Amino acid sequence: MAYSASLPEMFRRSANFVDKILKGAKPADLPVEQPTKFELVINLKTAKALGLTIPQSMLGRADQVIE
C-alpha cells in the first residue's frame, strides 16, 4: 500500500510555478505549497505474496487497486 501526494496534481501545480517564473516572478518570492490531493494505491498481488488480506472497506477507499 502507498498513500502519497498525487503526482499528476503535483505536475499541474509545478506548471503554475513555471508560468509565474516565466512571467517575471522571482522564485524566492513564490510560496511553498503543501500537496492538497493524496492517493491510496493497494497492490493485491504483493499483499497476497506476503500472506496479507486487505479488507473490502479498504479496497473501496483506494484510488487504485493493482491486481
PDB file of N, H, CA, C and O in Angstrom:
ATOM      1  N   MET A   1       0.846  -1.167   0.000  1.00  0.00           N
ATOM      2  CA  MET A   1       0.000   0.000   0.000  1.00  0.00           C
ATOM      3  C   MET A   1       0.893   1.231   0.000  1.00  0.00           C
ATOM      4  O   MET A   1       1.991   1.238   0.556  1.00  0.00           O
ATOM      5  N   ALA A   2       0.387   2.258  -0.636  1.00  0.00           N
ATOM      6  H   ALA A   2      -0.505   2.253  -1.088  1.00  0.00           H
ATOM      7  CA  ALA A   2       1.076   3.543  -0.639  1.00  0.00           C
ATOM      8  C   ALA A   2       0.049   4.656  -0.534  1.00  0.00           C
ATOM      9  O   ALA A   2      -0.964   4.659  -1.234  1.00  0.00           O
ATOM     10  N   TYR A   3       0.326   5.588   0.339  1.00  0.00           N
ATOM     11  H   TYR A   3       1.149   5.586   0.907  1.00  0.00           H
ATOM     12  CA  TYR A   3      -0.516   6.762   0.492  1.00  0.00           C
ATOM     13  C   TYR A   3       0.403   7.956   0.302  1.00  0.00           C
ATOM     14  O   TYR A   3       1.237   8.251   1.158  1.00  0.00           O
ATOM     15  N   SER A   4       0.247   8.633  -0.813  1.00  0.00           N
ATOM     16  H   SER A   4      -0.431   8.393  -1.508  1.00  0.00           H
ATOM     17  CA  SER A   4       1.165   9.729  -1.113  1.00  0.00           C
ATOM     18  C   SER A   4       0.451  10.817  -1.902  1.00  0.00           C
ATOM     19  O   SER A   4      -0.704  10.666  -2.301  1.00  0.00           O
ATOM     20  N   ALA A   5       1.156  11.902  -2.113  1.00  0.00           N
ATOM     21  H   ALA A   5       2.094  12.025  -1.788  1.00  0.00           H
ATOM     22  CA  ALA A   5       0.622  13.013  -2.895  1.00  0.00           C
ATOM     23  C   ALA A   5       0.412  12.557  -4.337  1.00  0.00           C
ATOM     24  O   ALA A   5       1.173  11.743  -4.861  1.00  0.00           O
ATOM     25  N   SER A   6      -0.616  13.085  -4.961  1.00  0.00           N
ATOM     26  H   SER A   6      -1.234  13.746  -4.536  1.00  0.00           H
ATOM     27  CA  SER A   6      -0.941  12.749  -6.341  1.00  0.00           C
ATOM     28  C   SER A   6       0.098  13.370  -7.282  1.00  0.00           C
ATOM     29  O   SER A   6       0.233  14.592  -7.342  1.00  0.00           O
ATOM     30  N   LEU A   7       0.822  12.531  -8.007  1.00  0.00           N
ATOM     31  H   LEU A   7       0.713  11.538  -7.957  1.00  0.00           H
ATOM     32  CA  LEU A   7       1.850  13.042  -8.922  1.00  0.00           C
ATOM     33  C   LEU A   7       1.271  13.900 -10.043  1.00  0.00           C
ATOM     34  O   LEU A   7       1.834  14.957 -10.326  1.00  0.00           O
ATOM     35  N   PRO A   8       0.177  13.503 -10.698  1.00  0.00           N
ATOM     36  CA  PRO A   8      -0.368  14.384 -11.738  1.00  0.00           C
ATOM     37  C   PRO A   8      -0.747  15.766 -11.202  1.00  0.00           C
ATOM     38  O   PRO A   8      -0.569  16.775 -11.884  1.00  0.00           O
ATOM     39  N   GLU A   9      -1.267  15.801  -9.984  1.00  0.00           N
ATOM     40  H   GLU A   9      -1.412  14.982  -9.430  1.00  0.00           H
ATOM     41  CA  GLU A   9      -1.628  17.094  -9.380  1.00  0.00           C
ATOM     42  C   GLU A   9      -0.379  17.914  -9.075  1.00  0.00           C
ATOM     43  O   GLU A   9      -0.386  19.135  -9.233  1.00  0.00           O
ATOM     44  N   MET A  10       0.685  17.256  -8.641  1.00  0.00           N
ATOM     45  H   MET A  10       0.690  16.264  -8.513  1.00  0.00           H
ATOM     46  CA  MET A  10       1.936  17.967  -8.372  1.00  0.00           C
ATOM     47  C   MET A  10       2.531  18.539  -9.660  1.00  0.00           C
ATOM     48  O   MET A  10       3.082  19.639  -9.652  1.00  0.00           O
ATOM     49  N   PHE A  11       2.424  17.800 -10.761  1.00  0.00           N
ATOM     50  H   PHE A  11       1.976  16.906 -10.768  1.00  0.00           H
ATOM     51  CA  PHE A  11       2.916  18.310 -12.036  1.00  0.00           C
ATOM     52  C   PHE A  11       2.118  19.523 -12.484  1.00  0.00           C
ATOM     53  O   PHE A  11       2.685  20.475 -13.020  1.00  0.00           O
ATOM     54  N   ARG A  12       0.801  19.499 -12.270  1.00  0.00           N
ATOM     55  H   ARG A  12       0.340  18.726 -11.835  1.00  0.00           H
ATOM     56  CA  ARG A  12      -0.029  20.656 -12.619  1.00  0.00           C
ATOM     57  C   ARG A  12       0.367  21.879 -11.806  1.00  0.00           C
ATOM     58  O   ARG A  12       0.471  22.985 -12.337  1.00  0.00           O
ATOM     59  N   ARG A  13       0.586  21.669 -10.516  1.00  0.00           N
ATOM     60  H   ARG A  13       0.502  20.771 -10.085  1.00  0.00           H
ATOM     61  CA  ARG A  13       0.986  22.793  -9.651  1.00  0.00           C
ATOM     62  C   ARG A  13       2.349  23.340 -10.062  1.00  0.00           C
ATOM     63  O   ARG A  13       2.559  24.553 -10.056  1.00  0.00           O
ATOM     64  N   SER A  14       3.277  22.451 -10.418  1.00  0.00           N
ATOM     65  H   SER A  14       3.106  21.466 -10.423  1.00  0.00           H
ATOM     66  CA  SER A  14       4.602  22.920 -10.830  1.00  0.00           C
ATOM     67  C   SER A  14       4.510  23.716 -12.127  1.00  0.00           C
ATOM     68  O   SER A  14       5.287  24.650 -12.324  1.00  0.00           O
ATOM     69  N   ALA A  15       3.585  23.371 -13.011  1.00  0.00           N
ATOM     70  H   ALA A  15       2.954  22.612 -12.851  1.00  0.00           H
ATOM     71  CA  ALA A  15       3.400  24.143 -14.242  1.00  0.00           C
ATOM     72  C   ALA A  15       2.966  25.570 -13.918  1.00  0.00           C
ATOM     73  O   ALA A  15       3.366  26.509 -14.604  1.00  0.00           O
ATOM     74  N   ASN A  16       2.151  25.739 -12.879  1.00  0.00           N
ATOM     75  H   ASN A  16       1.825  24.975 -12.321  1.00  0.00           H
ATOM     76  CA  ASN A  16       1.753  27.083 -12.458  1.00  0.00           C
ATOM     77  C   ASN A  16       2.954  27.883 -11.971  1.00  0.00           C
ATOM     78  O   ASN A  16       3.058  29.079 -12.246  1.00  0.00           O
ATOM     79  N   PHE A  17       3.857  27.233 -11.254  1.00  0.00           N
ATOM     80  H   PHE A  17       3.772  26.262 -11.031  1.00  0.00           H
ATOM     81  CA  PHE A  17       5.061  27.913 -10.794  1.00  0.00           C
ATOM     82  C   PHE A  17       5.937  28.319 -11.971  1.00  0.00           C
ATOM     83  O   PHE A  17       6.456  29.434 -11.994  1.00  0.00           O
ATOM     84  N   VAL A  18       6.107  27.442 -12.936  1.00  0.00           N
ATOM     85  H   VAL A  18       5.685  26.536 -12.917  1.00  0.00           H
ATOM     86  CA  VAL A  18       6.913  27.756 -14.119  1.00  0.00           C
ATOM     87  C   VAL A  18       6.304  28.941 -14.857  1.00  0.00           C
ATOM     88  O   VAL A  18       7.026  29.829 -15.310  1.00  0.00           O
ATOM     89  N   ASP A  19       4.989  28.957 -14.977  1.00  0.00           N
ATOM     90  H   ASP A  19       4.403  28.235 -14.608  1.00  0.00           H
ATOM     91  CA  ASP A  19       4.299  30.060 -15.642  1.00  0.00           C
ATOM     92  C   ASP A  19       4.579  31.383 -14.926  1.00  0.00           C
ATOM     93  O   ASP A  19       4.867  32.389 -15.574  1.00  0.00           O
ATOM     94  N   LYS A  20       4.497  31.385 -13.608  1.00  0.00           N
ATOM     95  H   LYS A  20       4.264  30.567 -13.081  1.00  0.00           H
ATOM     96  CA  LYS A  20       4.748  32.612 -12.847  1.00  0.00           C
ATOM     97  C   LYS A  20       6.188  33.083 -13.003  1.00  0.00           C
ATOM     98  O   LYS A  20       6.443  34.281 -13.122  1.00  0.00           O
ATOM     99  N   ILE A  21       7.136  32.136 -13.001  1.00  0.00           N
ATOM    100  H   ILE A  21       6.929  31.162 -12.904  1.00  0.00           H
ATOM    101  CA  ILE A  21       8.547  32.488 -13.151  1.00  0.00           C
ATOM    102  C   ILE A  21       8.811  33.057 -14.542  1.00  0.00           C
ATOM    103  O   ILE A  21       9.539  34.040 -14.686  1.00  0.00           O
ATOM    104  N   LEU A  22       8.218  32.439 -15.567  1.00  0.00           N
ATOM    105  H   LEU A  22       7.627  31.641 -15.449  1.00  0.00           H
ATOM    106  CA  LEU A  22       8.414  32.941 -16.927  1.00  0.00           C
ATOM    107  C   LEU A  22       7.781  34.312 -17.137  1.00  0.00           C
ATOM    108  O   LEU A  22       8.188  35.059 -18.027  1.00  0.00           O
ATOM    109  N   LYS A  23       6.787  34.641 -16.320  1.00  0.00           N
ATOM    110  H   LYS A  23       6.456  34.034 -15.597  1.00  0.00           H
ATOM    111  CA  LYS A  23       6.159  35.962 -16.409  1.00  0.00           C
ATOM    112  C   LYS A  23       6.885  37.006 -15.572  1.00  0.00           C
ATOM    113  O   LYS A  23       6.453  38.156 -15.499  1.00  0.00           O
ATOM    114  N   GLY A  24       8.004  36.603 -14.929  1.00  0.00           N
ATOM    115  H   GLY A  24       8.355  35.669 -14.988  1.00  0.00           H
ATOM    116  CA  GLY A  24       8.836  37.582 -14.242  1.00  0.00           C
ATOM    117  C   GLY A  24       8.886  37.490 -12.736  1.00  0.00           C
ATOM    118  O   GLY A  24       9.604  38.269 -12.109  1.00  0.00           O
ATOM    119  N   ALA A  25       8.158  36.576 -12.127  1.00  0.00           N
ATOM    120  H   ALA A  25       7.575  35.943 -12.637  1.00  0.00           H
ATOM    121  CA  ALA A  25       8.196  36.447 -10.668  1.00  0.00           C
ATOM    122  C   ALA A  25       9.532  35.846 -10.234  1.00  0.00           C
ATOM    123  O   ALA A  25      10.090  34.983 -10.912  1.00  0.00           O
ATOM    124  N   LYS A  26      10.027  36.313  -9.105  1.00  0.00           N
ATOM    125  H   LYS A  26       9.573  37.014  -8.554  1.00  0.00           H
ATOM    126  CA  LYS A  26      11.267  35.756  -8.565  1.00  0.00           C
ATOM    127  C   LYS A  26      10.935  34.450  -7.837  1.00  0.00           C
ATOM    128  O   LYS A  26       9.998  34.415  -7.039  1.00  0.00           O
ATOM    129  N   PRO A  27      11.682  33.390  -8.096  1.00  0.00           N
ATOM    130  CA  PRO A  27      11.403  32.112  -7.420  1.00  0.00           C
ATOM    131  C   PRO A  27      11.413  32.224  -5.896  1.00  0.00           C
ATOM    132  O   PRO A  27      10.655  31.526  -5.222  1.00  0.00           O
ATOM    133  N   ALA A  28      12.261  33.092  -5.346  1.00  0.00           N
ATOM    134  H   ALA A  28      12.877  33.659  -5.893  1.00  0.00           H
ATOM    135  CA  ALA A  28      12.332  33.240  -3.892  1.00  0.00           C
ATOM    136  C   ALA A  28      11.059  33.862  -3.323  1.00  0.00           C
ATOM    137  O   ALA A  28      10.775  33.708  -2.136  1.00  0.00           O
ATOM    138  N   ASP A  29      10.296  34.560  -4.154  1.00  0.00           N
ATOM    139  H   ASP A  29      10.527  34.686  -5.118  1.00  0.00           H
ATOM    140  CA  ASP A  29       9.073  35.206  -3.692  1.00  0.00           C
ATOM    141  C   ASP A  29       7.850  34.299  -3.765  1.00  0.00           C
ATOM    142  O   ASP A  29       6.796  34.640  -3.227  1.00  0.00           O
ATOM    143  N   LEU A  30       7.975  33.158  -4.417  1.00  0.00           N
ATOM    144  H   LEU A  30       8.830  32.881  -4.854  1.00  0.00           H
ATOM    145  CA  LEU A  30       6.837  32.241  -4.549  1.00  0.00           C
ATOM    146  C   LEU A  30       6.664  31.435  -3.264  1.00  0.00           C
ATOM    147  O   LEU A  30       7.653  31.023  -2.657  1.00  0.00           O
ATOM    148  N   PRO A  31       5.437  31.207  -2.848  1.00  0.00           N
ATOM    149  CA  PRO A  31       5.212  30.471  -1.598  1.00  0.00           C
ATOM    150  C   PRO A  31       5.466  28.969  -1.766  1.00  0.00           C
ATOM    151  O   PRO A  31       5.322  28.413  -2.855  1.00  0.00           O
ATOM    152  N   VAL A  32       5.839  28.346  -0.678  1.00  0.00           N
ATOM    153  H   VAL A  32       5.956  28.798   0.206  1.00  0.00           H
ATOM    154  CA  VAL A  32       5.958  26.887  -0.650  1.00  0.00           C
ATOM    155  C   VAL A  32       4.558  26.347  -0.400  1.00  0.00           C
ATOM    156  O   VAL A  32       3.862  26.805   0.505  1.00  0.00           O
ATOM    157  N   GLU A  33       4.150  25.377  -1.202  1.00  0.00           N
ATOM    158  H   GLU A  33       4.716  25.004  -1.938  1.00  0.00           H
ATOM    159  CA  GLU A  33       2.798  24.836  -1.081  1.00  0.00           C
ATOM    160  C   GLU A  33       2.838  23.375  -0.649  1.00  0.00           C
ATOM    161  O   GLU A  33       3.711  22.612  -1.064  1.00  0.00           O
ATOM    162  N   GLN A  34       1.892  23.007   0.178  1.00  0.00           N
ATOM    163  H   GLN A  34       1.183  23.626   0.516  1.00  0.00           H
ATOM    164  CA  GLN A  34       1.723  21.622   0.594  1.00  0.00           C
ATOM    165  C   GLN A  34       0.801  20.927  -0.405  1.00  0.00           C
ATOM    166  O   GLN A  34      -0.093  21.563  -0.964  1.00  0.00           O
ATOM    167  N   PRO A  35       1.004  19.637  -0.636  1.00  0.00           N
ATOM    168  CA  PRO A  35       0.072  18.917  -1.507  1.00  0.00           C
ATOM    169  C   PRO A  35      -1.339  18.952  -0.923  1.00  0.00           C
ATOM    170  O   PRO A  35      -1.526  18.939   0.293  1.00  0.00           O
ATOM    171  N   THR A  36      -2.321  18.998  -1.816  1.00  0.00           N
ATOM    172  H   THR A  36      -2.169  19.008  -2.804  1.00  0.00           H
ATOM    173  CA  THR A  36      -3.713  19.041  -1.362  1.00  0.00           C
ATOM    174  C   THR A  36      -4.487  17.792  -1.754  1.00  0.00           C
ATOM    175  O   THR A  36      -5.565  17.533  -1.218  1.00  0.00           O
ATOM    176  N   LYS A  37      -3.945  17.018  -2.686  1.00  0.00           N
ATOM    177  H   LYS A  37      -3.070  17.228  -3.121  1.00  0.00           H
ATOM    178  CA  LYS A  37      -4.628  15.807  -3.122  1.00  0.00           C
ATOM    179  C   LYS A  37      -3.700  14.615  -2.901  1.00  0.00           C
ATOM    180  O   LYS A  37      -2.532  14.639  -3.288  1.00  0.00           O
ATOM    181  N   PHE A  38      -4.237  13.583  -2.279  1.00  0.00           N
ATOM    182  H   PHE A  38      -5.186  13.563  -1.964  1.00  0.00           H
ATOM    183  CA  PHE A  38      -3.460  12.378  -1.986  1.00  0.00           C
ATOM    184  C   PHE A  38      -4.149  11.168  -2.602  1.00  0.00           C
ATOM    185  O   PHE A  38      -5.355  11.179  -2.850  1.00  0.00           O
ATOM    186  N   GLU A  39      -3.353  10.118  -2.847  1.00  0.00           N
ATOM    187  H   GLU A  39      -2.373  10.110  -2.646  1.00  0.00           H
ATOM    188  CA  GLU A  39      -3.874   8.886  -3.436  1.00  0.00           C
ATOM    189  C   GLU A  39      -3.500   7.688  -2.573  1.00  0.00           C
ATOM    190  O   GLU A  39      -2.419   7.635  -1.986  1.00  0.00           O
ATOM    191  N   LEU A  40      -4.413   6.733  -2.512  1.00  0.00           N
ATOM    192  H   LEU A  40      -5.291   6.776  -2.990  1.00  0.00           H
ATOM    193  CA  LEU A  40      -4.157   5.466  -1.841  1.00  0.00           C
ATOM    194  C   LEU A  40      -4.117   4.381  -2.914  1.00  0.00           C
ATOM    195  O   LEU A  40      -5.096   4.168  -3.630  1.00  0.00           O
ATOM    196  N   VAL A  41      -2.976   3.699  -3.019  1.00  0.00           N
ATOM    197  H   VAL A  41      -2.182   3.872  -2.437  1.00  0.00           H
ATOM    198  CA  VAL A  41      -2.800   2.633  -4.009  1.00  0.00           C
ATOM    199  C   VAL A  41      -2.517   1.339  -3.253  1.00  0.00           C
ATOM    200  O   VAL A  41      -1.680   1.306  -2.351  1.00  0.00           O
ATOM    201  N   ILE A  42      -3.224   0.275  -3.629  1.00  0.00           N
ATOM    202  H   ILE A  42      -3.905   0.302  -4.362  1.00  0.00           H
ATOM    203  CA  ILE A  42      -3.057  -1.031  -2.987  1.00  0.00           C
ATOM    204  C   ILE A  42      -2.659  -2.048  -4.044  1.00  0.00           C
ATOM    205  O   ILE A  42      -3.305  -2.162  -5.085  1.00  0.00           O
ATOM    206  N   ASN A  43      -1.588  -2.787  -3.768  1.00  0.00           N
ATOM    207  H   ASN A  43      -1.063  -2.694  -2.921  1.00  0.00           H
ATOM    208  CA  ASN A  43      -1.117  -3.830  -4.667  1.00  0.00           C
ATOM    209  C   ASN A  43      -1.540  -5.182  -4.082  1.00  0.00           C
ATOM    210  O   ASN A  43      -0.929  -5.677  -3.135  1.00  0.00           O
ATOM    211  N   LEU A  44      -2.593  -5.771  -4.658  1.00  0.00           N
ATOM    212  H   LEU A  44      -3.090  -5.369  -5.427  1.00  0.00           H
ATOM    213  CA  LEU A  44      -3.129  -7.034  -4.137  1.00  0.00           C
ATOM    214  C   LEU A  44      -2.188  -8.213  -4.375  1.00  0.00           C
ATOM    215  O   LEU A  44      -2.130  -9.133  -3.559  1.00  0.00           O
ATOM    216  N   LYS A  45      -1.457  -8.193  -5.473  1.00  0.00           N
ATOM    217  H   LYS A  45      -1.504  -7.445  -6.136  1.00  0.00           H
ATOM    218  CA  LYS A  45      -0.549  -9.292  -5.784  1.00  0.00           C
ATOM    219  C   LYS A  45       0.553  -9.383  -4.719  1.00  0.00           C
ATOM    220  O   LYS A  45       0.887 -10.473  -4.256  1.00  0.00           O
ATOM    221  N   THR A  46       1.102  -8.249  -4.344  1.00  0.00           N
ATOM    222  H   THR A  46       0.830  -7.363  -4.720  1.00  0.00           H
ATOM    223  CA  THR A  46       2.132  -8.228  -3.312  1.00  0.00           C
ATOM    224  C   THR A  46       1.548  -8.588  -1.953  1.00  0.00           C
ATOM    225  O   THR A  46       2.170  -9.316  -1.180  1.00  0.00           O
ATOM    226  N   ALA A  47       0.359  -8.082  -1.660  1.00  0.00           N
ATOM    227  H   ALA A  47      -0.146  -7.490  -2.288  1.00  0.00           H
ATOM    228  CA  ALA A  47      -0.290  -8.413  -0.389  1.00  0.00           C
ATOM    229  C   ALA A  47      -0.510  -9.918  -0.284  1.00  0.00           C
ATOM    230  O   ALA A  47      -0.301 -10.509   0.776  1.00  0.00           O
ATOM    231  N   LYS A  48      -0.931 -10.533  -1.382  1.00  0.00           N
ATOM    232  H   LYS A  48      -1.101 -10.052  -2.243  1.00  0.00           H
ATOM    233  CA  LYS A  48      -1.155 -11.985  -1.379  1.00  0.00           C
ATOM    234  C   LYS A  48       0.164 -12.723  -1.185  1.00  0.00           C
ATOM    235  O   LYS A  48       0.214 -13.712  -0.453  1.00  0.00           O
ATOM    236  N   ALA A  49       1.238 -12.259  -1.832  1.00  0.00           N
ATOM    237  H   ALA A  49       1.198 -11.456  -2.427  1.00  0.00           H
ATOM    238  CA  ALA A  49       2.546 -12.902  -1.690  1.00  0.00           C
ATOM    239  C   ALA A  49       3.057 -12.814  -0.250  1.00  0.00           C
ATOM    240  O   ALA A  49       3.776 -13.698   0.216  1.00  0.00           O
ATOM    241  N   LEU A  50       2.679 -11.736   0.449  1.00  0.00           N
ATOM    242  H   LEU A  50       2.096 -11.018   0.070  1.00  0.00           H
ATOM    243  CA  LEU A  50       3.080 -11.581   1.843  1.00  0.00           C
ATOM    244  C   LEU A  50       2.124 -12.263   2.812  1.00  0.00           C
ATOM    245  O   LEU A  50       2.372 -12.277   4.018  1.00  0.00           O
ATOM    246  N   GLY A  51       1.042 -12.826   2.302  1.00  0.00           N
ATOM    247  H   GLY A  51       0.841 -12.814   1.322  1.00  0.00           H
ATOM    248  CA  GLY A  51       0.066 -13.507   3.127  1.00  0.00           C
ATOM    249  C   GLY A  51      -0.881 -12.561   3.842  1.00  0.00           C
ATOM    250  O   GLY A  51      -1.425 -12.898   4.895  1.00  0.00           O
ATOM    251  N   LEU A  52      -1.080 -11.389   3.280  1.00  0.00           N
ATOM    252  H   LEU A  52      -0.638 -11.115   2.426  1.00  0.00           H
ATOM    253  CA  LEU A  52      -1.966 -10.392   3.886  1.00  0.00           C
ATOM    254  C   LEU A  52      -3.317 -10.383   3.194  1.00  0.00           C
ATOM    255  O   LEU A  52      -3.410 -10.597   1.985  1.00  0.00           O
ATOM    256  N   THR A  53      -4.349 -10.135   3.962  1.00  0.00           N
ATOM    257  H   THR A  53      -4.273  -9.961   4.944  1.00  0.00           H
ATOM    258  CA  THR A  53      -5.677  -9.948   3.367  1.00  0.00           C
ATOM    259  C   THR A  53      -6.091  -8.506   3.616  1.00  0.00           C
ATOM    260  O   THR A  53      -6.019  -8.007   4.739  1.00  0.00           O
ATOM    261  N   ILE A  54      -6.519  -7.855   2.562  1.00  0.00           N
ATOM    262  H   ILE A  54      -6.577  -8.261   1.649  1.00  0.00           H
ATOM    263  CA  ILE A  54      -6.935  -6.458   2.634  1.00  0.00           C
ATOM    264  C   ILE A  54      -8.457  -6.431   2.749  1.00  0.00           C
ATOM    265  O   ILE A  54      -9.138  -7.012   1.904  1.00  0.00           O
ATOM    266  N   PRO A  55      -9.003  -5.781   3.758  1.00  0.00           N
ATOM    267  CA  PRO A  55     -10.458  -5.720   3.912  1.00  0.00           C
ATOM    268  C   PRO A  55     -11.128  -5.001   2.744  1.00  0.00           C
ATOM    269  O   PRO A  55     -10.549  -4.096   2.144  1.00  0.00           O
ATOM    270  N   GLN A  56     -12.350  -5.414   2.432  1.00  0.00           N
ATOM    271  H   GLN A  56     -12.820  -6.150   2.919  1.00  0.00           H
ATOM    272  CA  GLN A  56     -13.101  -4.803   1.332  1.00  0.00           C
ATOM    273  C   GLN A  56     -13.313  -3.313   1.564  1.00  0.00           C
ATOM    274  O   GLN A  56     -13.318  -2.533   0.611  1.00  0.00           O
ATOM    275  N   SER A  57     -13.487  -2.912   2.810  1.00  0.00           N
ATOM    276  H   SER A  57     -13.483  -3.545   3.584  1.00  0.00           H
ATOM    277  CA  SER A  57     -13.685  -1.488   3.093  1.00  0.00           C
ATOM    278  C   SER A  57     -12.455  -0.672   2.690  1.00  0.00           C
ATOM    279  O   SER A  57     -12.581   0.469   2.245  1.00  0.00           O
ATOM    280  N   MET A  58     -11.261  -1.264   2.849  1.00  0.00           N
ATOM    281  H   MET A  58     -11.159  -2.191   3.211  1.00  0.00           H
ATOM    282  CA  MET A  58     -10.034  -0.580   2.454  1.00  0.00           C
ATOM    283  C   MET A  58      -9.914  -0.536   0.937  1.00  0.00           C
ATOM    284  O   MET A  58      -9.484   0.470   0.373  1.00  0.00           O
ATOM    285  N   LEU A  59     -10.294  -1.624   0.278  1.00  0.00           N
ATOM    286  H   LEU A  59     -10.643  -2.442   0.736  1.00  0.00           H
ATOM    287  CA  LEU A  59     -10.241  -1.663  -1.188  1.00  0.00           C
ATOM    288  C   LEU A  59     -11.220  -0.655  -1.790  1.00  0.00           C
ATOM    289  O   LEU A  59     -10.944  -0.073  -2.839  1.00  0.00           O
ATOM    290  N   GLY A  60     -12.348  -0.450  -1.140  1.00  0.00           N
ATOM    291  H   GLY A  60     -12.573  -0.923  -0.288  1.00  0.00           H
ATOM    292  CA  GLY A  60     -13.334   0.512  -1.619  1.00  0.00           C
ATOM    293  C   GLY A  60     -12.845   1.943  -1.515  1.00  0.00           C
ATOM    294  O   GLY A  60     -13.256   2.793  -2.305  1.00  0.00           O
ATOM    295  N   ARG A  61     -11.987   2.224  -0.567  1.00  0.00           N
ATOM    296  H   ARG A  61     -11.653   1.533   0.075  1.00  0.00           H
ATOM    297  CA  ARG A  61     -11.475   3.577  -0.373  1.00  0.00           C
ATOM    298  C   ARG A  61     -10.273   3.873  -1.270  1.00  0.00           C
ATOM    299  O   ARG A  61      -9.924   5.038  -1.468  1.00  0.00           O
ATOM    300  N   ALA A  62      -9.642   2.844  -1.811  1.00  0.00           N
ATOM    301  H   ALA A  62      -9.925   1.899  -1.651  1.00  0.00           H
ATOM    302  CA  ALA A  62      -8.423   3.031  -2.595  1.00  0.00           C
ATOM    303  C   ALA A  62      -8.732   3.747  -3.914  1.00  0.00           C
ATOM    304  O   ALA A  62      -9.767   3.516  -4.540  1.00  0.00           O
ATOM    305  N   ASP A  63      -7.808   4.620  -4.317  1.00  0.00           N
ATOM    306  H   ASP A  63      -6.968   4.808  -3.809  1.00  0.00           H
ATOM    307  CA  ASP A  63      -7.929   5.284  -5.604  1.00  0.00           C
ATOM    308  C   ASP A  63      -7.547   4.342  -6.741  1.00  0.00           C
ATOM    309  O   ASP A  63      -8.083   4.434  -7.845  1.00  0.00           O
ATOM    310  N   GLN A  64      -6.614   3.437  -6.457  1.00  0.00           N
ATOM    311  H   GLN A  64      -6.178   3.362  -5.560  1.00  0.00           H
ATOM    312  CA  GLN A  64      -6.178   2.490  -7.471  1.00  0.00           C
ATOM    313  C   GLN A  64      -5.858   1.163  -6.788  1.00  0.00           C
ATOM    314  O   GLN A  64      -5.211   1.138  -5.741  1.00  0.00           O
ATOM    315  N   VAL A  65      -6.313   0.062  -7.385  1.00  0.00           N
ATOM    316  H   VAL A  65      -6.838   0.083  -8.236  1.00  0.00           H
ATOM    317  CA  VAL A  65      -6.016  -1.285  -6.879  1.00  0.00           C
ATOM    318  C   VAL A  65      -5.301  -2.037  -7.986  1.00  0.00           C
ATOM    319  O   VAL A  65      -5.829  -2.198  -9.086  1.00  0.00           O
ATOM    320  N   ILE A  66      -4.096  -2.495  -7.685  1.00  0.00           N
ATOM    321  H   ILE A  66      -3.667  -2.364  -6.791  1.00  0.00           H
ATOM    322  CA  ILE A  66      -3.301  -3.254  -8.653  1.00  0.00           C
ATOM    323  C   ILE A  66      -3.500  -4.728  -8.362  1.00  0.00           C
ATOM    324  O   ILE A  66      -3.258  -5.191  -7.247  1.00  0.00           O
ATOM    325  N   GLU A  67      -3.943  -5.463  -9.376  1.00  0.00           N
ATOM    326  H   GLU A  67      -4.139  -5.086 -10.281  1.00  0.00           H
ATOM    327  CA  GLU A  67      -4.217  -6.899  -9.165  1.00  0.00           C
ATOM    328  C   GLU A  67      -3.145  -7.764  -9.755  1.00  0.00           C
ATOM    329  O   GLU A  67      -3.222  -8.990  -9.665  1.00  0.00           O
TER     330      GLU A  67
END
